[in-house]
Each structure stands twice: as C-alpha cells, then as structure tokens.
Amino acid sequence: MLADPQLEKVFHDADYDLRVSTGLRLSCVRLFDTRVAGQLGGEPAIGLAALLEKYAGVKLDKENQKADWSLDR
C-alpha cells in the first residue's frame, strides 16, 4: 500500500515513521504530511489535535497521547 502511486497516504509528523521504515526497506510514495502542511501554512499550532480541532471540528481524547505503543498489552 505504501508504494502504491495511486493511493495518497496522509500522515501527521511522518518523520519518525519514515526513518523506522527505512530499516524495513519499505518505500512510500504520494505522502501528505499534515504537520509539514501546517508549518508551511503558518499555523501557530501544528500538533495533530490542534489541526483536527481547527479544520475538522474534532476534539481528540489525549488519554493515550504519551502511551508507549510498543508495549504488548
């Protein structure tokens, strides 16, 4: 899916995800990064929660924001 040029992938702050994926020899084409778009657009707050609230009216629950998703639960 990541290498499919017909699909646009939307990430937020994809830098870490892409660095990790290079070790897996994955490639990604047609990537749109909402954090980068926020920066280029001059947004004062570029976090995912701030952008979603401003542009989609969605308020995120931040309960798991600092969770370590690598832990097996």
C-alpha positions as CSV (number, residue, x, y, z in Angstrom):
1,M,0.0,0.0,0.0
2,L,2.8,2.5,0.9
3,A,4.4,2.0,-2.5
4,D,1.2,2.3,-4.5
5,P,1.3,5.6,-6.5
6,Q,-2.5,5.5,-7.0
7,L,-3.1,6.0,-3.2
8,E,-2.2,9.2,-1.4
9,K,-1.1,8.5,2.2
10,V,-1.8,11.0,4.9
11,F,0.4,11.1,8.0
12,H,1.0,13.5,10.8
13,D,4.6,14.1,11.6
14,A,5.8,11.2,9.4
15,D,9.5,11.8,10.0
16,Y,9.9,9.1,12.7
17,D,7.7,6.6,10.9
18,L,9.7,7.0,7.7
19,R,13.0,6.7,9.5
20,V,11.9,3.4,11.1
21,S,10.6,2.1,7.8
22,T,13.9,2.5,6.1
23,G,15.3,-0.3,8.2
24,L,12.5,-2.4,6.9
25,R,13.3,-1.5,3.3
26,L,9.8,0.0,2.7
27,S,9.2,2.8,0.3
28,C,6.4,5.3,0.4
29,V,5.2,7.5,-2.5
30,R,2.5,10.2,-2.6
31,L,2.8,11.1,1.1
32,F,1.0,14.1,2.5
33,D,2.2,15.2,6.0
34,T,-0.3,17.3,7.9
35,R,2.4,18.7,10.3
36,V,4.5,19.9,7.4
37,A,1.4,21.4,5.8
38,G,0.6,23.2,9.0
39,Q,4.2,24.6,9.2
40,L,4.1,25.7,5.6
41,G,0.7,27.3,6.1
42,G,2.0,29.3,9.0
43,E,-0.2,27.7,11.6
44,P,0.7,28.7,15.2
45,A,-0.1,25.2,16.5
46,I,0.9,22.3,14.3
47,G,0.0,19.3,16.6
48,L,-2.5,16.8,15.3
49,A,-5.1,17.7,17.9
50,A,-4.9,21.4,17.2
51,L,-5.1,20.9,13.4
52,L,-8.0,18.5,13.7
53,E,-9.9,20.8,16.0
54,K,-9.4,23.8,13.8
55,Y,-10.1,22.2,10.4
56,A,-12.4,19.3,11.2
57,G,-14.0,20.3,14.4
58,V,-12.8,17.1,16.0
59,K,-11.5,17.2,19.6
60,L,-9.1,14.3,20.4
61,D,-9.1,12.5,23.7
62,K,-5.5,12.8,24.8
63,E,-5.7,9.9,27.3
64,N,-3.2,7.8,25.3
65,Q,-1.1,10.6,23.9
66,K,2.0,9.6,25.8
67,A,1.4,5.8,25.8
68,D,4.2,3.5,24.7
69,W,2.5,1.7,21.8
70,S,5.5,-0.7,21.6
71,L,4.4,-2.4,24.8
72,D,2.4,-5.6,24.4
73,R,-0.9,-5.0,26.2
